[in-house]
Amino acid sequence: MIHPTRGGLGCDRKLTLRPGRCQTTLVVQKMIDAATATTDTNKERAMEALEIIAWIFVLLGVGTGLAILRDVTRHPQPMKIMNVTWPVNGLFTPVFGWWIYKKLGRPDADAGGHVHKPKWQSTLVGVTHCAGGCVLGDSIAAPIVSIVGFTVASSLLLGHFVGEFFAAYLFGIAFQMIPMMSMGESNPFRAFINAIKADTLSLVAFEIGMFGFIALSFKVFLPEEPHVTSATFWFMMQIAMIIGFATAYPANWWLIQRGIKHGM
């Protein structure tokens, strides 16, 4: 008795009693392989195109941050921490961040103190203060998490979320405590507690918006999860930080309305 050798989709490649069926099966297999190869090629091309676009926005963000840094060096903010906050905000708001700084940040420097602003503007500046700590913490933690391979539930993405939240919270509390201490609060513990009250809700709102977009972009929108060394990773971070800024705005409005946080 002859035993056929099988291959492909269960098709007899050397001997078959049904040659027509075998040929059809092999044709289908080749079509599937070709479609898979085409899909992989399209994914690669899409990621390459996105990487080019990402480099443009990342470099514009760096340029915006450096331009603001140069300006605050020449025209220091009355609240010293804002000399760090404004350039950091420029990193994730290419070009537009410069305009916001010139409209809402530079007048304070020129006046030597906080100028009166409508509530929506003072709230927006308050969000930039919160975003400064969040963005700095997230940006420092992201490469560290990737380098050490820190995971949560075997997920590197969840590791990023935990590591970045922890770092963002530390920087956020520091960004609140520093001005409190410089404005006359002599008790570090009291400043720490007040910083927690003023920053926790705002920071959580920021990170929810940011992490939500990162999860969608990495797991749904993009063909593959970008590496932390790619421009695409940081372009997605820029967009995520803008969304985080938007989700933090209502929280800051409420905190200012309740007197827990002061408008800027």
Residue pairs with C-beta under 8 A, 6 or more apart in sequence:
2 15
4 12
4 14
4 15
4 16
5 12
5 13
5 14
5 15
6 12
6 13
7 13
8 25
8 26
8 29
9 25
9 28
9 29
10 25
11 21
11 22
11 25
11 26
11 29
12 22
13 22
13 26
16 22
43 223
43 224
46 223
47 222
47 223
47 224
47 226
47 232
50 222
50 232
50 235
51 230
51 231
51 232
53 235
54 230
54 231
54 232
54 234
54 235
54 236
55 231
57 94
57 235
57 238
58 231
58 234
58 235
58 238
60 94
60 95
61 90
61 91
61 92
61 93
61 94
61 97
61 238
62 91
63 94
64 90
64 91
64 93
64 94
64 95
64 97
64 98
65 87
65 88
65 90
65 91
65 97
66 87
66 90
67 90
67 98
68 86
68 87
68 89
68 90
68 97
68 98
68 101
68 105
69 87
69 90
71 101
71 106
72 82
72 83
72 86
72 87
72 105
72 109
73 83
75 106
75 109
75 110
76 83
76 109
77 83
77 86
77 105
77 108
77 109
78 108
78 109
78 111
78 112
78 113
78 114
79 108
79 114
79 179
79 182
79 264
80 178
80 179
80 182
81 129
81 132
81 175
81 178
81 179
82 105
82 108
82 128
82 129
82 132
84 132
84 136
84 175
85 128
85 129
85 131
85 132
85 133
85 175
86 101
86 105
86 128
86 132
88 131
88 132
88 135
88 136
89 97
89 100
89 101
89 128
89 131
89 132
89 135
90 97
90 98
90 101
91 97
91 135
91 139
91 238
92 131
92 135
92 237
92 238
92 241
92 242
93 100
93 238
93 242
94 238
100 124
100 128
104 117
104 121
104 124
104 125
105 125
105 128
107 115
108 114
108 115
114 264
117 125
117 263
117 264
119 253
119 256
119 263
122 256
122 263
122 264
123 249
123 252
123 253
123 256
123 263
124 249
125 263
125 264
126 202
126 252
126 255
126 256
126 261
126 262
126 263
126 264
127 202
127 245
127 248
127 249
127 252
129 175
129 264
130 172
130 175
130 199
130 202
130 203
130 206
130 248
130 252
131 206
131 241
131 244
131 245
131 248
132 171
132 175
133 168
133 171
133 172
133 173
133 174
133 175
133 176
133 199
133 203
134 168
134 171
134 172
134 203
134 206
134 207
134 210
134 241
134 244
135 168
135 241
136 168
136 171
137 164
137 166
137 167
137 168
137 169
137 170
137 171
137 172
138 164
138 167
138 168
138 210
138 237
138 241
139 237
140 167
141 160
141 163
141 164
141 166
141 167
141 168
142 160
142 163
142 164
142 228
142 233
142 237
143 228
143 229
144 150
144 163
145 156
145 159
145 160
145 163
145 164
146 156
146 160
146 227
146 228
149 156
149 159
150 156
150 159
150 162
150 163
151 158
151 159
152 158
152 159
152 161
152 162
157 214
157 215
157 218
157 219
157 225
160 214
161 211
161 214
164 207
165 207
165 211
168 203
168 206
168 207
169 199
169 200
169 203
172 199
172 202
172 203
173 192
173 195
173 196
173 199
175 199
176 194
176 195
176 198
176 199
177 188
177 191
177 192
177 195
180 191
180 194
180 195
181 188
181 191
185 191
185 194
197 260
198 255
198 260
198 261
201 251
201 254
201 255
202 248
202 251
202 252
202 255
202 261
203 248
204 251
205 244
205 247
205 248
205 250
205 251
206 244
206 245
206 247
206 248
207 244
208 244
208 247
209 240
209 243
209 244
209 245
209 246
209 247
209 248
210 240
210 241
210 243
210 244
210 247
211 240
212 243
213 236
213 239
213 240
213 243
213 244
214 236
214 237
214 240
217 236
217 239
217 240
218 225
218 226
218 236
219 225
222 232
222 236
226 232
226 233
226 236
227 233
252 261
255 261
256 262
256 263
